[in-house]
Amino acid sequence: MRRIPSLIVVAAILVGAVWSIWQWARPRPAATDPWTAVPEAAALVIELPGLPGDWERITGTSQLWHAMDDAPAVPALDSLVVRLADAVQLDGRLRSALEDTPPLVVLVRTGGGFGTLAVLPFPDKVDPAVFGAVGQALGAGPVAGERATGRPHPALPDLHIATRKGLLLVADHADALEESLLHLDAGGAPDGVMQQARATWGAGSDAHLLIHAQRGARLLDRWLLPDAMGTIDAPDAWIALDLRSRPEQVLLGGSMPAIDGVDHADAQALRDVLHVLPEDAVAFQACAVEGADDLHPVATAPDSLQDALLSWVHGLVTRAISDQGDGLLLMGATDPGEAVRRIGALCPSGCDTASHRGVLQLQLPVAGLHEAVLGTDREWPARPWCAVLDEQVVFSDRREVLERTIDAWRDGQVLARSERARRTVDGLSGDAVRTMWCDVARSRPWLKGLLRAEAAARMDSAAGIWDRFGAFSLQLLPTRHGDRLVSLVLEHDPLGRPLDRALWTAGLGDAPEAGPWLVKDHTTGALQVLVQDAQHRLHLFGSTGKALWTHLLDGPVMGGVHQVDRYRNGKLQLLFNTAGQVHLIDRLGRDVEDFPVKLKEPASAPIALFDYDGRRDYRILVPITNGSLLNLGIDGRPVKGWEAKSGAPAVAAPAHVRIKTKDYLVVVRQDGSVQALDRQGGERHTVELRTPGVIDVLRVRPGLGIGTTRVIWRDSLNTVFSGTLDGVVDTLAVGGKAWLTDVDADGERDLLVLQHGRLSARQGNEPLWEVAVEGSCEIGPVPNGGTLVSEVDRDRVRWIRTDGSEPLPPMEGGHGAAAGDLNLDGRVEVVTVSRSGNVQCLPLEPR
């Protein structure tokens, strides 16, 4: 069973789409319709997401894209997109065209194989500086009104570039560019059949694909050995697919013309197959049949042979490959006993038989019977042994392989129960008339045997990348209109990853010092992870675990990290302070102009950030050890008119309270005094409250009036108090460390107290839960309720739910933890940092 099943052709064409993207760059189109530049001989067209936001949202949250980072072309491509994005910022018309018009990537047949063409918008009248910037991004000179060549990165190919009729054309092969230019010059009429297929695309997708099945199939001999091809039954038609990217999946769906006559499949049949195939199977293809005619027997095959091998077949015919390259053929039967009797009729004097664990096995009398009845366009078992397992008749040329299959069936070690495979096979539809499934990482040795030498060598060189992929599945489902729905899924599931645990891990290279903090990526909306190590280096990781940058600071970050939009253009920067400086860092890890601001005296507490009226007119208050409060604008300069008087140093960042249209800045100082200041730093309210011995402010909670506003603090004896600014004080807890966090997801913060090895949570006087804790700990909230407890001494993190239960075993990470929906998949992930500097991202619910 060396040759691949014909359905793999469709899959391989789609792999060609990925290949073309991987090979180099994916730029973008124009006010002129980019479809007018698609040559008639195109085999594949990809309509891509917008530049740069949608591109970065998809690639920045995709574990599959991150898995390919070791391929030099992938980070080079990301870098090229960023440079092009920077270049188009210089011209408003070009920027609008890129944002509004989906770009195209086209795969075009050339003399020696194929070329990849990108079509971008390029209005005729743009800022002259843009020509140079775009040319520089593409590794060439100015590209206005002329042809050019360039190489944007050593990992990317030479690019052939031209502008024509409001479009920028970029190709990695000169012939592909010429095909496009000739089509444009001839009027650029789009292929009508292609446009009909394009009209079936759905809304809300991340990208779209059009594949011409026959033209795409002709490209396969670039990679596949001749004897791996088999007979290709690809239709002369366009296949339209919608692509959706998920953090750990790529999903493709659409429609194509029917390539068989089967109208439906029995859902139970696929479940039967999955409960017979051993868990060492790395790939299978299953085709639905309702009778012998659906198998298209050879017209000259004797009736007796068709009766023995085909007359009883009903359900699915499945061909599978094990991790050792052994083949299995499974044929469904409504009456397996009758199937055995008919097969036995081929042996008038009796077939060779054997028994294994109570299962009868018999061998066909001569070689080549399946080939004689089903033809030579597929590779069938030569002279197989067969056995009945459930509703399946299983054939294999090697008896030991059949016996291993019987063992797996008897012991329940089948694909349906495999821990690695179950996540994906559970999602397969039993109604599909054709199903292809492949564990990409585990099937690599088999797949390599199907490839030409050059392609096999490339697979070897990228072994680490292949090993990060999980299952690939492709299904064709019938519709009432006679065509087929196509459903394709590619999973990220690295070999050796603990089941249902870490999505990714990363290392700081040193012990942690501060963090983790989750910060928003303004281009994608996803959350990124910020951690500081013991060398004061700040590390930023993307939502997929990719290390984005490292920035050396002058000391530990005090408190948390704020995000601001300094330039009021939707781009966010990171704002925070150390004891000696106030920092503002952009998304690429660079200091923003005028920052860092060096402090003449050290800070006594973290900064406070205020945007009083929501107009991004930021104010940064910095408590100083000499008792003053420094007020800075977002430009880093002191705010004029600020007249706050000095006092004892503040113990916490000032808090902003707005009551009845009036703003108050509440400052708690080391000597126990409390102030309520106005925007200019003057005393707005005389505060009666005193906080003697205060070492930590847990919260400032607004009241109906400024006098009933409360400060909740902890003193040096670990007593927690709550007092109004008018001086009414209550004791909340005596002894132990305390936190305020929303334990039960009701929008109100609850009190947590660690005392004598017990961590208790309560709302007012009502206890919520209590758990035992070993040593010191830190607390972090969970968005949908619950608490992350980092036990420092045990170097572990526990998730305590709202009822006090712990649904997951402890996670590594005693330094700290943070939770949120990092990759926008609608589920919560937790990021933990161990004392050794290991950063992990784990799901809080099964994938």
Secondary structure, DSSP 8 states (H G I E B T S, - for coil): --S--TTHHHHHHHHHHHHHHHHS------SS-GGGG--TTEEEEEE---TTHHHHHHHHH-HHHHHTTTSTHHHHHHHHHHHHHHHHTT-HHHHHHHHHS--EEEEEEETTEEEEEEEEE--SS--HHHHHHHHHHTTSS--TTS-EEE-S-TTS--EEEEEETTEEEEESSHHHHHHHHHHHHTT----HHHHHHHTT--SS-SEEEEEEHHHHHTTGGGTB-HHHH------SSEEEEEEEEETTEEEEEEEE--SS------HHHHHHHHTTSBTTEEEEEEEEESSGGGG---TTS-HHHHHHHTTTEEEEEEEEEETTS-EEEEEEES-HHHHHHHHHTT-TT--EEEEETTEEEEE-SSTTHHHHHH-SSS---SS-EEEEETTEEEEESSHHHHHHHHHHHHHT-BGGG-HHHHHHHTT--TT-SEEEEEETTTTHHHHHTTB-HHHHHHHHHTHHHHTTEEEEEEEEEE-TTS-EEEEEEEEE--TT--TTS-SEEEE-SS-EEEEEEEEE-TTT--EEEEEEETTSEEEEE-TTS-EEEEEE-SS--EEEEEEE-TTSSS--EEEEE-SSEEEEE-TTS-B-TT-SEE-SS-BSS--EEE-TTSSS--EEEEEBTTS-EEEEETTSSB-TT------S-BSS--EEEEETTEEEEEEEBTTS-EEEE-TTS-EEE------TTEEEEEEEE--SSTTT-EEEEEETT-EEEEEETTS-EEEEEESSEEEEE-SSSSSS-EEEEEETTEEEEEETTEEEEEEE--S-EEEEE-TTS-EEEEETTTTEEEEE-TTS---S--EE-SSEEEEE-TTSSSS-EEEEE-TTSEEEEEESS--
